[in-house]
Amino acid sequence: MTKPIKKLLDLLVEEHRQLLALTGQLSAILSSESIRPDDRARFRRQLEQFLELKTAHGQKEVAELFPALEQVLPQADHWQIKMLEIQEESILSEARHLYQWMVDNPASASFERLREDGARMIRWMREHVKFEEERLFSRLLSNGR
């Protein structure tokens, strides 16, 4: 494995930890019985931070990780890269939709809808990180790159 690939993977793992920490904070807010106005404001701020980091993270993956994976994965496994691209788009789309919905409906936003949409986005993010780190990062590491 080359130093640039190791450096990239280390950076992506660190960003994964930050994204998972943010989703953990979002999940904690959503796990309460009801949501107070200050919880709603905190959720929105944390969601905004999540969006900023996830956008930058996704750009790194598209520009650097996916091309590296294309080089090491057999052609028959390239569907996994396409799946990651779709996950990236879906997570960001869900987060943006949720954020915009909160902006448009700050006081009247249904907590149940917030909980449902937020839980889906959080689940997708966790699944995405797990798949990358357990199934694909190891392919780059074991390939001798």
N, C-alpha and C positions, 0 to 999 in steps of 0.2 A: 504494500500500500504506500502510495506517495504521501509526502507531508501535506500537500494541498487537500487531498481527500480526507486525511485524518483531521486536519484543521476544520474542514467543512463539517464533518460529522460531529466533531466536538461542539461546534457552534450550533448546529441544528439540535443536538441533544439539550444544550443549555436553553435554547429557545423553547423546546418542548417542555422543559421543567417550568419555565415562566408561564407558558400558555396553560399548562395543567394547574399551576397555582392559581391563576386567574379563574379558570373554570371551577376550581374548588371553592373559591370565594363566591362565585356566582351561584353555585349549587347550594352553598350554605344559606344564602338569602332565600333561595327558592324552596328550601326545606322547611321553612317556618310555616306556621298555620295561616298567617296573613302577612301582608306587607304594609309597612308604614311608609309615609311619604319620604322620610329620610333613607329608608331601605331602598325605595324605588330610585332615588337620586344616586345612591351609592352603586346600585346595580347598573344604572345607565353609565356612570363614570367608568366602572370596571369593564363594562361591555365595550366602551369606546377604546380603552386601553387594549383590550383583547383584539379589537378590529385593527388597530394600528400595528401591533406586533404580528398578528396573523397575516396581514397583507404583506409586510416586509419579509416575513418568513416564507410565505408562499412564493414570492418572487425569487428568493434564493433557491428554493427547491426547483422551480421551473428552469432557472438559468444554469444551475450547477449540479444539483442532485440527479435530476431526471436524465440529463445527458450522460452522466457517469454510470447510471444504472443501465442505460441503453448499451453501453460498451461491455458490461459484464454479464448481463442477463442473456440467456439464449433467446432467439427470436420468438420462440413459442411462449416465453414468459413476459413479453413486452406488454401484454394486456394488464399486468400489474401496474405499470407506469401510467397507463391510460386510466386505470381505476383511481390512482392517486390524484391525477389531474381532476377527475370528476369529484372526488372527495374535497379537494381544495376549493373548487368552485362552489360546491354545496355548502360547506361550512361557512365560507365567507358570505354567500348569498343569504343563508339563514341568519347569520349574525347581523348583516346589514338590514335585513327585513325587520328583525326584532328591534334593532336600534331605531330605525325610522318609525316604526309603529309606536315606540315609546315617546319619541319626539312629537309625533302627531297626536298622541293621546296621553299626555303626561299624567293627568289626574284620574282619568276615567278608564285607563287600561286595565283590563280584566286580569286579576292575579292568576286565575286558572290558565288563561291563554299564555301569559308570561311564563308560567311554570312549565306548561306543555312545550312551547316553542324553545324555551331555554334549555330544558332537559334534553330535547332532541339534539340541539347544537352541541351541548356538552358531551353527550354520548358519542356523536360523530367525531368530535375532536379526540376523545380518548381512544376510540377505535383506530383512528388515523395514526396517532402516535405509536400505538402498540404495533400496528402492522408494519410501519416503517422501521421501527427499532428492532423488532424481533425477527422480521422476515427479510427485510431488504438491506438494512445497514450491515448486517452480518455477511451478506453476499459481497458487499464492497470490501469488508475487512478480510474475508477469507480468500479473496481473489488475488491477493498479493500485490494489490495496487498501491 
